[in-house]
């Protein structure tokens, strides 16, 4: 059942939120296990077209000189030839010169496509400086920070996003936050940060389900059971909660008893009935 755990949890959260996962901008494709793991996360607080229009109004008014055009065209040709370094430097320099965040984003994409996390962070930092309201820039920043050795800079962004998320979308954003943090190397720091981020939502069963999932993934079975039991206490008819509890118990007899009791109280729980049969 281990592989089914995250699937069941995600399905339950999506069902509870009654929203579909939003589309996200992605960095250029790269091999598995690489910086392609920088997966931006979003909550559709503002339609993308509206945000794009608002950001367009803030773009600098820069004349496209022949020198600038030549530099940008050469950068694209260098990228096509696989000579990424001069292209990256030209784009980064042009972003700083023109103050155009789109050039900083392009530099970041070039660095990500070539597995250069330091250069990518340098470009993303400039992008955020030039477009502090850009949700996409924050998304890239979060992805890079969670792959670094220090995830602390991400906490304030996660905290703000959870606080500002519409109620119906917050549970999904909690899940996305946990999934993004799960990529970080320092699992103890992740657990501590996740607990702080979800503490304001202690009355939300989804928060405890995600804490249970995180604890279970890190081998903390007792903590995982406690969090799953709390989630079930908060929402006694939650199939996701009881399935999570059965999962983290890691004891077929105890799990069977938990599922049997739930089915007796909720005879229409088809997913739980199917899990018990398995």
N, C-alpha and C positions, 0 to 999 in steps of 0.2 A: 504493500500500500504506500510505500515511501514516495514513489514518483507521483502517485495520485494526490498526494497531500496538497501541494501548491495549486494543482489544477482545481481541486474541489474548493479550496479557499478562494481562488480567483473567481470561479464561477459563482460562488455565493456572494462575494462582494459585488460583482457586476449586477447580479440579480437584485441585491439589496439596494444598490444605487439606482437601478433602472436607467442606466445610461450606457452607451457604447463607448469602448476605449477611443479617445480622441486620436486623430492623426498627429504625427510628430515629424518634424523635420529631422532628417538623418544625415550624418556625415557620409562621405564617399565610402563605398564598399571596401572592406578589407578582409583579410583572412580571419577565421574563427580564433577567438582568444586574443585578438589584437585590440588596437584602440577603437575598432568598430564597436567595442563594448560601451563606448560613450553614447548611451542611448538617451536622448533628451526626454524629459517628462513634462507633460502639460496638463493643465485643466482649462477647458475652454471658457474662461471667464469673459473674454472679449472675442468676438468672431475674428478670424485671421484677417479677413479683408479690412475690417475696421482698424485693427492694430497696425496693419501694413500702411494704411492710408495716413494714420496718425504719425507713424514714424517717417513716412515720406515727407511730411510737412516740415520735419525737423532736420532734413538732410541739408548739408551745406551747399551753397550755391558756388560751384567751382567751375571755372572755364576749362574746357578740355583742350589744353594746349597741345601742340604737336609733340613736345617732349613727353608729356604725360601719356598721350595716346601711344607713342612708340614704346614707352616703358611697359604699358599694360599689354599691348599686343605681343611684345617680346616675351613677357612673363607667360602668357598663354601658350605661345609656341614652345617655350622651355618645358612647360608642363606636359605638352603633347609628346615631347621627345624624351620624357622621363627625367629631365634635369630639374628637379624640384627646388633645390637650394637657392639658386639665383632668382627663380620665380617667386619663392616665398619672400625673400628679402626685398625684392622690388615691390611686391604687393604690400608688405608691411610698411615699407618706407612711404609708399604712395598714400596709405591710410593715414599715417602720421602727418604727412604734408597737407593732404586735402581735408582731413578730419571726417572722411566719409566712412561710416561703419561697415558699409558693404564690402569695402576692400579689406578691412580687418577680418571680416567673416570669410572672405575668399582665402586669405592667408591661413586662417585657422583650418579650413577644409583641406588645403594643400598639405599642411603639417600632419593632420590626422590621417590622411590617405597614405602618408609615408611613415607612419608609426613614430612620429616625433612629438612626444607628449610635452616636453619642455617648450618647444617652439609653438605648439598648439596653445598652451596656457598663456604664453606671451601675447599671442595674437588675440585670444579670447579676452584677456585682461584689457587690451586696448579697445576691443570691440565694446566691452561693457562701459569703458570710460567714455567712448564716443556716443554710445546709445544706452544710457543707464536705465531707460524704460523698456528696453528690448527683452521680451520674454525668451526669445530664442537664444540670446547671448547668455542669459542666466541658465538656460537648460544645458548649453554646452559646458559652461563653467561647472555646474553640478556634476556632470558626467566625468569631467577631468579630475575634479577634486576627490571624488569617491574612488578614483583609481590611484590616487597619490598616497603618500605615507601620512598625510595630515588631513583628516576630514573635517576638522573644526570649522574652517571657513564656510562650510555648507550649511551649518546648523541654522544660522539666522535666516537664510533664504527658505529652507524647509519650513521653519517656524512661521514665517510670514505667509507662505503659500497656504499652509493648513488653516491659518487664522482667517485668511481672506476667501477661502474656497466656499462656494455655495454649499449649503447643507447636504443637498442630494449628491454632490460630487466629492465631498470630503473623504468618504470611505474609500473611494477609488484612488484618490490622491494619497491616502495613507498607504495603500497597497503599493503604489508606484514608488513612494518614498522608501518603503522597506526593501523593495526589490533592487532599487538603485544602491542603497546602502549595503546590501548583501554582497556587492562586488568588492567592497573595501577589504584591505588586508587585515586591519586591526579589528578583529571581531569583538574584543572587549569594548573598544571605543564605540563601535557600532551599536552594541547592546545598550550602552549607557546613553548614547545620543537618542536612540529610538525610544527608550523609556521616557526621557525628558520631553521629546516631541509629542508623544502620545498621552502624557499625563493630563493635559487639559481636557482630554476627551475620554476620561476614565469611565464615563457612563455609556460609552459606545462599545457594543460587543465586538465590532470590527477591530477596534484598537487592541483588545485583549487577544483576539484571534491572531493578529499579526505578531504580537509579543510572544504568543505561544509558538508560532511558526519559527520565529527567530531563535527562541530558546531551544526548540527541538533540533533545528539545523546545527546548533552549536553544542549539542550533546547534553544540554541541561534539562533532563527529562522531568525532574520534580517541578521546576519552574514552569515548564511547558504545560504540565498537567494543571497546575494552579491557575494559570492564565486561561486555559481552555474551560475550566470549571467556572471561572468568573464570567466568561462570555456566555456560557449556557445559563448561568443564574440570571444574567441581565436579560436574556431572551430565551425563555424556556422552550419555545417551539422552533428554535433555529436548527435546521438539519445540518448546516455547515458547522455549527458549534459542537453538536454531539459527534459528528464524524471526526472533527478535529480532536476531540477528547479521546475517542476510541483509537485514533491514530497514535497519539502521544503516550497512551498507556503502555503500548508495546507488550501487551499480554492478551493473548487471544481470549482467554476465559473472562477476564475483566471487561475487555472491549465488547465481547458478546453480551455480557450482562447489561452493560450500559445501553447498547443498541436495543436489546429486547425490552428494557424498561421504557425507552423512548417510544418504541413502536406501540407498546401497550397503551401509552398515553396519547399517541398521535398516529392512529392506524392508517392515515392517508400519506404518511411519510415514505414515499416510494424510493427515494434515493437511499434512505437509511435501511429500508427493507432489503434493497439490492446489495448494499454493503455488507449487511449481516449474512446474507446468503453466500457471498464470496468468502 
